[in-house]
């Protein structure tokens, strides 16, 4: 299950991967930026 942030990132074509959810249920993401 992806969070709202994941959907937003995909919509804006930002490459990322989910690192899972913390104890509060907040999704942690790692953004991959291209130089």
PDBQT receptor file of N, H, CA, C and O in Angstrom, charges set to zero:
ATOM      1  N   UNK A   1       0.840  -1.201   0.000  1.00  0.00    +0.000 N 
ATOM      2  CA  UNK A   1       0.000   0.000   0.000  1.00  0.00    +0.000 C 
ATOM      3  C   UNK A   1       0.871   1.245   0.000  1.00  0.00    +0.000 C 
ATOM      4  O   UNK A   1       1.746   1.399   0.852  1.00  0.00    +0.000 OA
ATOM      5  N   UNK A   2       0.633   2.121  -0.945  1.00  0.00    +0.000 N 
ATOM      6  H   UNK A   2      -0.078   1.996  -1.637  1.00  0.00    +0.000 HD
ATOM      7  CA  UNK A   2       1.418   3.345  -1.031  1.00  0.00    +0.000 C 
ATOM      8  C   UNK A   2       0.672   4.499  -0.389  1.00  0.00    +0.000 C 
ATOM      9  O   UNK A   2      -0.557   4.560  -0.431  1.00  0.00    +0.000 OA
ATOM     10  N   UNK A   3       1.426   5.412   0.206  1.00  0.00    +0.000 N 
ATOM     11  H   UNK A   3       2.424   5.362   0.241  1.00  0.00    +0.000 HD
ATOM     12  CA  UNK A   3       0.830   6.589   0.821  1.00  0.00    +0.000 C 
ATOM     13  C   UNK A   3       0.562   7.675  -0.203  1.00  0.00    +0.000 C 
ATOM     14  O   UNK A   3       0.921   7.557  -1.374  1.00  0.00    +0.000 OA
ATOM     15  N   UNK A   4      -0.081   8.738   0.269  1.00  0.00    +0.000 N 
ATOM     16  H   UNK A   4      -0.374   8.834   1.220  1.00  0.00    +0.000 HD
ATOM     17  CA  UNK A   4      -0.414   9.854  -0.618  1.00  0.00    +0.000 C 
ATOM     18  C   UNK A   4       0.844  10.506  -1.177  1.00  0.00    +0.000 C 
ATOM     19  O   UNK A   4       0.845  10.976  -2.315  1.00  0.00    +0.000 OA
ATOM     20  N   UNK A   5       1.916  10.537  -0.385  1.00  0.00    +0.000 N 
ATOM     21  H   UNK A   5       1.915  10.155   0.539  1.00  0.00    +0.000 HD
ATOM     22  CA  UNK A   5       3.160  11.147  -0.842  1.00  0.00    +0.000 C 
ATOM     23  C   UNK A   5       3.738  10.378  -2.022  1.00  0.00    +0.000 C 
ATOM     24  O   UNK A   5       4.252  10.976  -2.967  1.00  0.00    +0.000 OA
ATOM     25  N   UNK A   6       3.655   9.058  -1.967  1.00  0.00    +0.000 N 
ATOM     26  H   UNK A   6       3.238   8.572  -1.200  1.00  0.00    +0.000 HD
ATOM     27  CA  UNK A   6       4.145   8.242  -3.076  1.00  0.00    +0.000 C 
ATOM     28  C   UNK A   6       3.400   8.566  -4.359  1.00  0.00    +0.000 C 
ATOM     29  O   UNK A   6       4.003   8.678  -5.426  1.00  0.00    +0.000 OA
ATOM     30  N   UNK A   7       2.089   8.716  -4.248  1.00  0.00    +0.000 N 
ATOM     31  H   UNK A   7       1.599   8.625  -3.381  1.00  0.00    +0.000 HD
ATOM     32  CA  UNK A   7       1.271   9.042  -5.415  1.00  0.00    +0.000 C 
ATOM     33  C   UNK A   7       1.680  10.393  -5.979  1.00  0.00    +0.000 C 
ATOM     34  O   UNK A   7       1.783  10.559  -7.194  1.00  0.00    +0.000 OA
ATOM     35  N   UNK A   8       1.915  11.360  -5.095  1.00  0.00    +0.000 N 
ATOM     36  H   UNK A   8       1.831  11.225  -4.107  1.00  0.00    +0.000 HD
ATOM     37  CA  UNK A   8       2.323  12.705  -5.522  1.00  0.00    +0.000 C 
ATOM     38  C   UNK A   8       3.675  12.657  -6.221  1.00  0.00    +0.000 C 
ATOM     39  O   UNK A   8       3.870  13.303  -7.251  1.00  0.00    +0.000 OA
ATOM     40  N   UNK A   9       4.603  11.896  -5.664  1.00  0.00    +0.000 N 
ATOM     41  H   UNK A   9       4.445  11.372  -4.827  1.00  0.00    +0.000 HD
ATOM     42  CA  UNK A   9       5.935  11.789  -6.250  1.00  0.00    +0.000 C 
ATOM     43  C   UNK A   9       5.880  11.159  -7.634  1.00  0.00    +0.000 C 
ATOM     44  O   UNK A   9       6.559  11.616  -8.553  1.00  0.00    +0.000 OA
ATOM     45  N   UNK A  10       5.083  10.122  -7.785  1.00  0.00    +0.000 N 
ATOM     46  H   UNK A  10       4.532   9.751  -7.038  1.00  0.00    +0.000 HD
ATOM     47  CA  UNK A  10       4.944   9.465  -9.084  1.00  0.00    +0.000 C 
ATOM     48  C   UNK A  10       4.336  10.428 -10.093  1.00  0.00    +0.000 C 
ATOM     49  O   UNK A  10       4.748  10.470 -11.252  1.00  0.00    +0.000 OA
ATOM     50  N   UNK A  11       3.353  11.198  -9.643  1.00  0.00    +0.000 N 
ATOM     51  H   UNK A  11       3.019  11.164  -8.701  1.00  0.00    +0.000 HD
ATOM     52  CA  UNK A  11       2.687  12.154 -10.522  1.00  0.00    +0.000 C 
ATOM     53  C   UNK A  11       3.665  13.207 -11.020  1.00  0.00    +0.000 C 
ATOM     54  O   UNK A  11       3.549  13.698 -12.143  1.00  0.00    +0.000 OA
ATOM     55  N   UNK A  12       4.639  13.550 -10.163  1.00  0.00    +0.000 N 
ATOM     56  H   UNK A  12       4.733  13.151  -9.251  1.00  0.00    +0.000 HD
ATOM     57  CA  UNK A  12       5.633  14.555 -10.530  1.00  0.00    +0.000 C 
ATOM     58  C   UNK A  12       6.925  13.933 -11.054  1.00  0.00    +0.000 C 
ATOM     59  O   UNK A  12       7.945  14.606 -11.201  1.00  0.00    +0.000 OA
ATOM     60  N   UNK A  13       6.852  12.629 -11.331  1.00  0.00    +0.000 N 
ATOM     61  H   UNK A  13       6.023  12.083 -11.211  1.00  0.00    +0.000 HD
ATOM     62  CA  UNK A  13       7.961  11.893 -11.950  1.00  0.00    +0.000 C 
ATOM     63  C   UNK A  13       9.259  11.964 -11.147  1.00  0.00    +0.000 C 
ATOM     64  O   UNK A  13      10.347  12.076 -11.713  1.00  0.00    +0.000 OA
ATOM     65  N   UNK A  14       9.130  11.896  -9.829  1.00  0.00    +0.000 N 
ATOM     66  H   UNK A  14       8.246  11.805  -9.370  1.00  0.00    +0.000 HD
ATOM     67  CA  UNK A  14      10.313  11.842  -8.974  1.00  0.00    +0.000 C 
ATOM     68  C   UNK A  14      10.574  10.379  -8.627  1.00  0.00    +0.000 C 
ATOM     69  O   UNK A  14       9.702   9.677  -8.115  1.00  0.00    +0.000 OA
ATOM     70  N   UNK A  15      11.790   9.944  -8.916  1.00  0.00    +0.000 N 
ATOM     71  H   UNK A  15      12.498  10.514  -9.331  1.00  0.00    +0.000 HD
ATOM     72  CA  UNK A  15      12.143   8.556  -8.635  1.00  0.00    +0.000 C 
ATOM     73  C   UNK A  15      12.394   8.413  -7.135  1.00  0.00    +0.000 C 
ATOM     74  O   UNK A  15      13.177   9.163  -6.552  1.00  0.00    +0.000 OA
ATOM     75  N   UNK A  16      11.730   7.454  -6.527  1.00  0.00    +0.000 N 
ATOM     76  H   UNK A  16      11.095   6.845  -7.001  1.00  0.00    +0.000 HD
ATOM     77  CA  UNK A  16      11.874   7.265  -5.097  1.00  0.00    +0.000 C 
ATOM     78  C   UNK A  16      11.622   5.800  -4.757  1.00  0.00    +0.000 C 
ATOM     79  O   UNK A  16      11.153   5.020  -5.586  1.00  0.00    +0.000 OA
ATOM     80  N   UNK A  17      11.945   5.454  -3.524  1.00  0.00    +0.000 N 
ATOM     81  H   UNK A  17      12.326   6.087  -2.851  1.00  0.00    +0.000 HD
ATOM     82  CA  UNK A  17      11.562   4.135  -3.039  1.00  0.00    +0.000 C 
ATOM     83  C   UNK A  17      11.114   4.259  -1.589  1.00  0.00    +0.000 C 
ATOM     84  O   UNK A  17      11.641   5.061  -0.818  1.00  0.00    +0.000 OA
ATOM     85  N   UNK A  18      10.152   3.460  -1.250  1.00  0.00    +0.000 N 
ATOM     86  H   UNK A  18       9.724   2.808  -1.876  1.00  0.00    +0.000 HD
ATOM     87  CA  UNK A  18       9.610   3.508   0.096  1.00  0.00    +0.000 C 
ATOM     88  C   UNK A  18      10.535   2.760   1.048  1.00  0.00    +0.000 C 
ATOM     89  O   UNK A  18      10.996   1.658   0.749  1.00  0.00    +0.000 OA
ATOM     90  N   UNK A  19      10.800   3.376   2.197  1.00  0.00    +0.000 N 
ATOM     91  H   UNK A  19      10.426   4.271   2.439  1.00  0.00    +0.000 HD
ATOM     92  CA  UNK A  19      11.612   2.727   3.218  1.00  0.00    +0.000 C 
ATOM     93  C   UNK A  19      10.720   2.113   4.295  1.00  0.00    +0.000 C 
ATOM     94  O   UNK A  19      11.204   1.637   5.322  1.00  0.00    +0.000 OA
ATOM     95  N   UNK A  20       9.425   2.131   4.048  1.00  0.00    +0.000 N 
ATOM     96  H   UNK A  20       9.032   2.518   3.214  1.00  0.00    +0.000 HD
ATOM     97  CA  UNK A  20       8.497   1.565   5.011  1.00  0.00    +0.000 C 
ATOM     98  C   UNK A  20       7.831   2.642   5.857  1.00  0.00    +0.000 C 
ATOM     99  O   UNK A  20       7.899   3.831   5.545  1.00  0.00    +0.000 OA
ATOM    100  N   UNK A  21       7.185   2.201   6.936  1.00  0.00    +0.000 N 
ATOM    101  H   UNK A  21       7.130   1.235   7.189  1.00  0.00    +0.000 HD
ATOM    102  CA  UNK A  21       6.447   3.120   7.789  1.00  0.00    +0.000 C 
ATOM    103  C   UNK A  21       7.023   3.090   9.199  1.00  0.00    +0.000 C 
ATOM    104  O   UNK A  21       7.458   2.047   9.687  1.00  0.00    +0.000 OA
ATOM    105  N   UNK A  22       7.018   4.267   9.848  1.00  0.00    +0.000 N 
ATOM    106  H   UNK A  22       6.665   5.115   9.450  1.00  0.00    +0.000 HD
ATOM    107  CA  UNK A  22       7.506   4.304  11.224  1.00  0.00    +0.000 C 
ATOM    108  C   UNK A  22       6.380   3.933  12.191  1.00  0.00    +0.000 C 
ATOM    109  O   UNK A  22       5.289   3.551  11.767  1.00  0.00    +0.000 OA
ATOM    110  N   UNK A  23       6.650   4.048  13.484  1.00  0.00    +0.000 N 
ATOM    111  H   UNK A  23       7.535   4.358  13.829  1.00  0.00    +0.000 HD
ATOM    112  CA  UNK A  23       5.685   3.612  14.484  1.00  0.00    +0.000 C 
ATOM    113  C   UNK A  23       4.411   4.454  14.488  1.00  0.00    +0.000 C 
ATOM    114  O   UNK A  23       3.393   4.032  15.037  1.00  0.00    +0.000 OA
ATOM    115  N   UNK A  24       4.458   5.634  13.883  1.00  0.00    +0.000 N 
ATOM    116  H   UNK A  24       5.284   5.977  13.437  1.00  0.00    +0.000 HD
ATOM    117  CA  UNK A  24       3.268   6.478  13.802  1.00  0.00    +0.000 C 
ATOM    118  C   UNK A  24       2.504   6.251  12.503  1.00  0.00    +0.000 C 
ATOM    119  O   UNK A  24       1.478   6.885  12.254  1.00  0.00    +0.000 OA
ATOM    120  N   UNK A  25       3.016   5.335  11.676  1.00  0.00    +0.000 N 
ATOM    121  H   UNK A  25       3.849   4.820  11.878  1.00  0.00    +0.000 HD
ATOM    122  CA  UNK A  25       2.355   5.055  10.410  1.00  0.00    +0.000 C 
ATOM    123  C   UNK A  25       2.703   6.062   9.328  1.00  0.00    +0.000 C 
ATOM    124  O   UNK A  25       2.002   6.176   8.322  1.00  0.00    +0.000 OA
ATOM    125  N   UNK A  26       3.798   6.797   9.544  1.00  0.00    +0.000 N 
ATOM    126  H   UNK A  26       4.367   6.705  10.361  1.00  0.00    +0.000 HD
ATOM    127  CA  UNK A  26       4.240   7.781   8.558  1.00  0.00    +0.000 C 
ATOM    128  C   UNK A  26       5.213   7.116   7.598  1.00  0.00    +0.000 C 
ATOM    129  O   UNK A  26       6.174   6.471   8.016  1.00  0.00    +0.000 OA
ATOM    130  N   UNK A  27       4.954   7.279   6.311  1.00  0.00    +0.000 N 
ATOM    131  H   UNK A  27       4.173   7.803   5.971  1.00  0.00    +0.000 HD
ATOM    132  CA  UNK A  27       5.791   6.635   5.308  1.00  0.00    +0.000 C 
ATOM    133  C   UNK A  27       7.121   7.371   5.166  1.00  0.00    +0.000 C 
ATOM    134  O   UNK A  27       7.153   8.598   5.065  1.00  0.00    +0.000 OA
ATOM    135  N   UNK A  28       8.209   6.618   5.159  1.00  0.00    +0.000 N 
ATOM    136  H   UNK A  28       8.182   5.622   5.241  1.00  0.00    +0.000 HD
ATOM    137  CA  UNK A  28       9.530   7.188   4.949  1.00  0.00    +0.000 C 
ATOM    138  C   UNK A  28       9.966   6.884   3.525  1.00  0.00    +0.000 C 
ATOM    139  O   UNK A  28       9.917   5.736   3.084  1.00  0.00    +0.000 OA
ATOM    140  N   UNK A  29      10.393   7.921   2.808  1.00  0.00    +0.000 N 
ATOM    141  H   UNK A  29      10.432   8.854   3.167  1.00  0.00    +0.000 HD
ATOM    142  CA  UNK A  29      10.785   7.749   1.418  1.00  0.00    +0.000 C 
ATOM    143  C   UNK A  29      12.213   8.209   1.200  1.00  0.00    +0.000 C 
ATOM    144  O   UNK A  29      12.697   9.120   1.871  1.00  0.00    +0.000 OA
ATOM    145  N   UNK A  30      12.881   7.566   0.253  1.00  0.00    +0.000 N 
ATOM    146  H   UNK A  30      12.488   6.826  -0.292  1.00  0.00    +0.000 HD
ATOM    147  CA  UNK A  30      14.196   8.019  -0.174  1.00  0.00    +0.000 C 
ATOM    148  C   UNK A  30      14.058   8.516  -1.599  1.00  0.00    +0.000 C 
ATOM    149  O   UNK A  30      13.664   7.769  -2.495  1.00  0.00    +0.000 OA
ATOM    150  N   UNK A  31      14.388   9.789  -1.803  1.00  0.00    +0.000 N 
ATOM    151  H   UNK A  31      14.708  10.396  -1.075  1.00  0.00    +0.000 HD
ATOM    152  CA  UNK A  31      14.281  10.392  -3.131  1.00  0.00    +0.000 C 
ATOM    153  C   UNK A  31      15.617  10.232  -3.849  1.00  0.00    +0.000 C 
ATOM    154  O   UNK A  31      16.675  10.533  -3.295  1.00  0.00    +0.000 OA
ATOM    155  N   UNK A  32      15.552   9.757  -5.082  1.00  0.00    +0.000 N 
ATOM    156  H   UNK A  32      14.693   9.512  -5.532  1.00  0.00    +0.000 HD
ATOM    157  CA  UNK A  32      16.771   9.618  -5.880  1.00  0.00    +0.000 C 
ATOM    158  C   UNK A  32      16.851  10.794  -6.837  1.00  0.00    +0.000 C 
ATOM    159  O   UNK A  32      16.063  10.896  -7.777  1.00  0.00    +0.000 OA
ATOM    160  N   UNK A  33      17.803  11.679  -6.595  1.00  0.00    +0.000 N 
ATOM    161  H   UNK A  33      18.443  11.596  -5.831  1.00  0.00    +0.000 HD
ATOM    162  CA  UNK A  33      17.954  12.850  -7.455  1.00  0.00    +0.000 C 
ATOM    163  C   UNK A  33      19.015  12.580  -8.504  1.00  0.00    +0.000 C 
ATOM    164  O   UNK A  33      20.022  11.927  -8.229  1.00  0.00    +0.000 OA
ATOM    165  N   UNK A  34      18.785  13.081  -9.697  1.00  0.00    +0.000 N 
ATOM    166  H   UNK A  34      17.966  13.611  -9.919  1.00  0.00    +0.000 HD
ATOM    167  CA  UNK A  34      19.741  12.899 -10.781  1.00  0.00    +0.000 C 
ATOM    168  C   UNK A  34      20.557  14.163 -10.962  1.00  0.00    +0.000 C 
ATOM    169  O   UNK A  34      20.009  15.255 -11.109  1.00  0.00    +0.000 OA
ATOM    170  N   UNK A  35      21.866  14.006 -10.949  1.00  0.00    +0.000 N 
ATOM    171  H   UNK A  35      22.311  13.118 -10.830  1.00  0.00    +0.000 HD
ATOM    172  CA  UNK A  35      22.748  15.170 -11.106  1.00  0.00    +0.000 C 
ATOM    173  C   UNK A  35      22.835  15.580 -12.565  1.00  0.00    +0.000 C 
ATOM    174  O   UNK A  35      23.530  16.541 -12.896  1.00  0.00    +0.000 OA
TER     175      UNK A  35
